[in-house]
């Protein structure tokens, strides 16, 4: 979930962890999380906190949501293309074993 912390900084909450997008180290950890091909994130991770009603924050949340969802779509397409490329290179009998 996209929200703000007490310092009014944008955060993303995922599995009991908060990643502050303004803090370099936390942002790096979040980028590693979302780029990890072994982890499939549900798009609802980028829903924003509906208790925040300030139009400025909502606008910021929407931009982050759109960006991250677009990234996840691109990531899924790249992974799918890579899997197909590997599959195309395997002999047919190897593909049928899986």
Order of alpha helices (4+ residues) and beta strands (2+ residues): beta-beta-beta-alpha-alpha-alpha
